[in-house]
Amino acid sequence: MGKKKKEKEKAFRLMDLPAEIRCLIYEYLLRGKCPVQVISGYTKKNSRARAMLRKGCEPGISAAILHVNKQIYNESAPILYGSNTFIGGSPQHASFFVRSIGGQIRFVQHIGFEYHWKIKIYLKQLVQSLKSAKRLQTLELPINIAAYYYRPATLVAELLPLFKLLRDSQRSVSGKTPRAISHILAKRPYTPPWDPILYARDDACWAETKALLAKALGEDVVGA
């Protein structure tokens, strides 16, 4: 008997799949099971900020696929940055994360931070950096920020330029003024246990902040 010719198995090509199927694969690989907790770090060669996952944070993201080629990167980056919530340990960490991803900030929809280290320095930097995040849907800040580190009116003055820009961005996309934009500001809850008296104070200051922000944006009703 003559030797049978072995048929060469054809390699599976991801790019041969329809774009809709590829997007489903990207979502499976890149949509985290929990918020992505980021910290800041520096390369040894220079001082450019780069973001790293906080120890113990396991969102289950397989980001290596972004490095396959330029087309896959362009297709998958909006899913990675748009479908996950990125939480910095402090405003410094969140600000460094935004700097480290460069132009991809335009895809980020959910971001925030937990603690207040050097908040009055780095909150300004974070707000400035987020002016390119025109798809932003949630900005999570610690609930006691308006009671302990700022007065509600002062915090609103800090945030107002960003929220006006977000409102104008949504207006340019839809052709009409959005009904409300202040809902983007969201409170990041405490890790219990916490003093209920202090919590009540912080909650009242948060509600005042949301009301002042809504008023400054010309909105009629706002939820705390």
C-alpha positions as CSV (number, residue, x, y, z in Angstrom):
1,M,0.0,0.0,0.0
2,G,1.2,3.4,-0.8
3,K,1.7,5.9,1.9
4,K,-1.3,8.0,2.5
5,K,-0.7,11.6,2.0
6,K,-1.3,13.5,5.2
7,E,-3.5,16.5,4.7
8,K,-2.2,19.5,6.3
9,E,-4.6,21.0,8.7
10,K,-5.5,24.5,7.9
11,A,-4.6,27.0,10.6
12,F,-7.6,28.8,12.3
13,R,-7.6,32.5,11.5
14,L,-9.3,34.8,13.9
15,M,-9.6,37.5,11.3
16,D,-11.6,35.1,9.0
17,L,-14.5,35.3,11.4
18,P,-17.2,37.9,11.0
19,A,-16.6,41.1,13.0
20,E,-19.6,40.3,15.2
21,I,-18.1,37.0,16.3
22,R,-14.7,38.5,16.9
23,C,-16.4,41.1,19.2
24,L,-18.0,38.3,21.2
25,I,-14.6,36.7,21.7
26,Y,-13.1,40.1,22.8
27,E,-15.9,40.6,25.3
28,Y,-15.3,37.1,26.7
29,L,-11.6,37.8,27.1
30,L,-11.7,41.5,28.2
31,R,-14.9,42.0,30.3
32,G,-13.8,41.7,33.9
33,K,-15.7,39.8,36.6
34,C,-15.2,42.7,39.1
35,P,-13.9,46.3,39.0
36,V,-10.3,46.6,37.8
37,Q,-8.3,48.1,40.8
38,V,-5.3,50.0,39.5
39,I,-2.3,51.4,41.2
40,S,0.5,53.5,39.9
41,G,4.0,52.5,38.9
42,Y,7.0,53.9,36.9
43,T,9.2,52.3,34.4
44,K,12.9,52.1,35.3
45,K,14.0,53.9,32.1
46,N,11.9,57.0,32.5
47,S,9.2,58.6,34.6
48,R,6.3,57.8,32.3
49,A,3.4,56.6,34.4
50,R,2.1,53.1,33.8
51,A,-0.8,51.4,35.5
52,M,-0.6,48.1,37.4
53,L,-3.2,45.9,39.0
54,R,-3.5,46.1,42.7
55,K,-2.3,42.9,44.5
56,G,-5.2,40.6,45.0
57,C,-7.3,42.1,42.2
58,E,-8.2,39.3,39.8
59,P,-10.8,40.6,37.3
60,G,-10.2,37.7,34.9
61,I,-9.1,39.8,31.9
62,S,-6.9,38.3,29.2
63,A,-5.4,41.5,27.7
64,A,-2.6,39.8,25.7
65,I,-4.9,39.6,22.7
66,L,-4.4,43.4,22.2
67,H,-0.8,42.8,21.3
68,V,-1.5,40.4,18.3
69,N,-1.7,43.1,15.7
70,K,-2.9,46.6,15.1
71,Q,-6.4,45.6,13.7
72,I,-7.2,43.4,16.7
73,Y,-6.0,46.2,19.0
74,N,-8.2,48.7,17.4
75,E,-11.2,46.4,17.6
76,S,-10.7,45.2,21.1
77,A,-9.4,48.3,23.0
78,P,-12.8,49.9,23.1
79,I,-14.2,46.8,24.7
80,L,-11.4,46.6,27.3
81,Y,-11.7,50.2,28.4
82,G,-15.4,50.7,27.8
83,S,-16.8,47.6,29.5
84,N,-14.8,47.7,32.7
85,T,-14.9,49.8,35.9
86,F,-11.4,51.1,36.8
87,I,-10.9,52.0,40.5
88,G,-7.8,53.7,41.8
89,G,-6.8,53.3,45.4
90,S,-6.4,57.1,45.5
91,P,-7.0,60.0,43.1
92,Q,-3.2,59.8,42.3
93,H,-3.6,56.1,41.2
94,A,-6.7,57.0,39.1
95,S,-4.9,60.0,37.5
96,F,-1.8,57.9,36.7
97,F,-4.0,55.2,35.2
98,V,-5.6,57.8,32.9
99,R,-2.2,59.1,31.8
100,S,-0.9,55.6,31.2
101,I,-3.6,54.7,28.7
102,G,-3.3,57.9,26.6
103,G,-5.9,58.3,23.9
104,Q,-7.8,55.2,25.1
105,I,-9.4,57.4,27.8
106,R,-12.0,58.2,25.1
107,F,-13.4,54.7,25.6
108,V,-13.6,54.7,29.4
109,Q,-17.1,54.8,30.8
110,H,-16.6,54.0,34.5
111,I,-13.8,55.2,36.8
112,G,-13.3,56.3,40.3
113,F,-11.1,56.0,43.4
114,E,-11.5,54.9,47.1
115,Y,-9.2,56.9,49.3
116,H,-8.1,60.5,49.7
117,W,-4.3,60.7,49.7
118,K,-3.2,64.2,48.5
119,I,-6.7,64.6,47.2
120,K,-6.7,68.3,46.5
121,I,-3.6,67.9,44.2
122,Y,-4.6,64.8,42.3
123,L,-8.3,65.4,42.0
124,K,-7.5,68.4,39.9
125,Q,-5.2,66.3,37.7
126,L,-7.8,63.6,37.4
127,V,-10.6,66.0,36.4
128,Q,-8.3,67.6,33.8
129,S,-7.4,64.2,32.4
130,L,-11.0,63.1,32.2
131,K,-12.0,65.9,29.8
132,S,-11.2,63.5,27.0
133,A,-13.4,60.8,28.5
134,K,-16.5,61.9,26.5
135,R,-18.3,58.6,27.0
136,L,-18.0,58.7,30.7
137,Q,-21.1,57.3,32.5
138,T,-19.9,56.9,36.1
139,L,-17.4,58.9,38.2
140,E,-17.2,57.2,41.6
141,L,-15.9,59.3,44.5
142,P,-15.7,58.4,48.2
143,I,-18.9,59.3,50.0
144,N,-17.2,61.4,52.6
145,I,-15.3,63.6,50.2
146,A,-17.9,66.3,50.4
147,A,-17.9,66.4,54.2
148,Y,-14.3,65.8,55.2
149,Y,-12.0,67.2,52.4
150,Y,-14.3,69.7,50.6
151,R,-17.4,71.6,51.3
152,P,-20.2,70.6,48.8
153,A,-20.0,73.9,47.0
154,T,-16.2,73.7,46.7
155,L,-16.4,70.2,45.3
156,V,-19.0,71.2,42.8
157,A,-16.8,74.1,41.6
158,E,-14.0,71.6,41.1
159,L,-16.2,69.2,39.1
160,L,-18.4,71.6,37.2
161,P,-16.1,72.2,34.2
162,L,-15.8,68.5,33.5
163,F,-19.6,68.0,33.8
164,K,-20.3,70.9,31.4
165,L,-17.9,69.4,28.9
166,L,-19.6,66.0,29.2
167,R,-23.0,67.6,28.7
168,D,-21.8,69.5,25.6
169,S,-20.2,66.3,24.2
170,Q,-23.5,64.4,24.6
171,R,-25.3,67.3,23.0
172,S,-23.0,67.2,20.0
173,V,-23.5,63.5,19.5
174,S,-27.3,63.4,19.9
175,G,-28.2,66.8,18.6
176,K,-30.1,67.7,21.8
177,T,-29.3,68.6,25.4
178,P,-29.3,65.6,27.6
179,R,-32.0,65.6,30.3
180,A,-29.5,65.0,33.1
181,I,-25.8,64.6,33.4
182,S,-25.2,64.9,37.2
183,H,-26.1,61.2,37.7
184,I,-22.6,60.4,36.4
185,L,-21.3,61.5,39.8
186,A,-21.7,58.4,42.0
187,K,-20.7,57.7,45.6
188,R,-18.3,54.9,46.4
189,P,-19.5,53.3,49.6
190,Y,-17.5,52.6,52.7
191,T,-16.1,49.3,53.6
192,P,-18.1,48.4,56.8
193,P,-18.2,48.8,59.7
194,W,-18.6,52.6,59.9
195,D,-19.9,55.0,62.5
196,P,-23.6,55.5,61.6
197,I,-23.5,59.1,62.8
198,L,-20.6,59.9,60.5
199,Y,-22.3,58.1,57.7
200,A,-25.4,60.1,58.1
201,R,-23.4,63.3,58.0
202,D,-21.5,62.2,54.9
203,D,-24.6,61.1,53.2
204,A,-26.3,64.5,53.8
205,C,-23.3,66.3,52.4
206,W,-23.3,64.0,49.4
207,A,-26.9,64.7,48.7
208,E,-26.2,68.5,49.0
209,T,-23.4,68.1,46.5
210,K,-25.6,66.3,44.0
211,A,-28.3,68.9,44.3
212,L,-25.9,71.8,43.8
213,L,-24.3,70.1,40.8
214,A,-27.7,69.5,39.3
215,K,-28.7,73.1,39.9
216,A,-25.4,74.4,38.3
217,L,-26.1,72.3,35.3
218,G,-29.7,73.5,35.0
219,E,-31.3,70.2,35.8
220,D,-34.6,70.0,37.6
221,V,-34.4,66.7,39.5
222,V,-31.4,64.7,40.7
223,G,-31.1,61.5,42.7
224,A,-28.5,61.3,45.5
